Amino acid sequence: MTQSATQLYETGDARFSRLIHSNARLETLWTGARWCEGPVYFAAGKYLLWSDIPNDRVMRWDETDGSVSLFEQPCGHHNGHTTDLQGRLVSCEHGGRAVSRIEHDGRRTVLADRFDGKKLNSPNDVVVKSDGSIWFSDPTYGIDSDYEGHAAPSEIGASQVYRCAPDGTVSVVVSDLVQPNGLAFSPDETFLYVADTGRTHVPDCAPKIRRYPVTSDGRSLESGDDFALSDCGLFDGFRVDVSGNIWSSAGDGVQCFSPDGELLGKIRVPEVASNLCFFGPNRNRLAITATTSVYSIYVNAKGC
């Protein structure tokens, strides 16, 4: 399945034309989910993983032949994924209310499941910093109902962003968002960007990405400011390219922002997009999870 260029791209700034290929088309890699999320690429294995949260499964797409298979089910209602510095899968579990890691031998290790002695809500998205620390968001979506996890009250009573140090110590780094969601560091790790999807719970909560300066010791954040506001639906998951541009999911597909917060353009997707990642040998291809399907498109940018 493909889209024509006139339907596919919306350019708001001339810089966007240098970040896309006008002859590239949106491809459907797979369809059949209830809610796709958390794409992550393993270059060594030449495969892509993503979550189908309500179906409690992780799917696998093989880059060598385009086949799709079941990677894990049940999986604890995984949402966001990333890889750590050793190439291991790090997962946010709605069902397990934990951030976990799959070791090279296949064992599951829980990295964080509590803060201050209380259970986490439902870790949503995760990123690994160059010092090995793990930063993750913890909204309530996995405990709001039994659809994407298991209904339960919040023990912490707040939705926050946490840092899990290499020694396992968990600390709060962001506490001023309603429902923190996707997150990513700038290429030089001087800023952390975090999406707030709080409009799902508070109608007047603006759908936005906020930007927080990282402190000099790299372990906490200074006060943040609004980086971008969505003009269509919610920002959910996003990634940053090597030039510092932010490529974010939104209600109309993928929206691309410059490092100064200007909306450069959009890639239209026929379903509400939830997340994305750069993949392929040159990391110049986007994998976009969008409601029931996973789409891909080549861009003239490389992911961090």
DADA-V542848 format. One line per field, one symbol per residue. ss: DSSP state (~ for helix, > for strand, _ for the rest). Layout:
BEGIN
ss->???
END
This chain:
BEGIN
ss->____~~~~>>>__~~~~~_>______>>>>>____>>>>>>>____>>>>>>____>>>>>>_____>>>>>>____>>>>>>_____>>>>>____>>>>>_____>>>>>_>>__>>______>>>_____>>>>>_____________________>>>>>_____>>>>>_____>>>>>>_____>>>>>>_~~~_______>>>>>>>______>>>>>>>>>________>>>>____>>>>>__>>>>>_____>>>>>>______>>>>>_____>>>>>>__>>>>>>>___>_
END
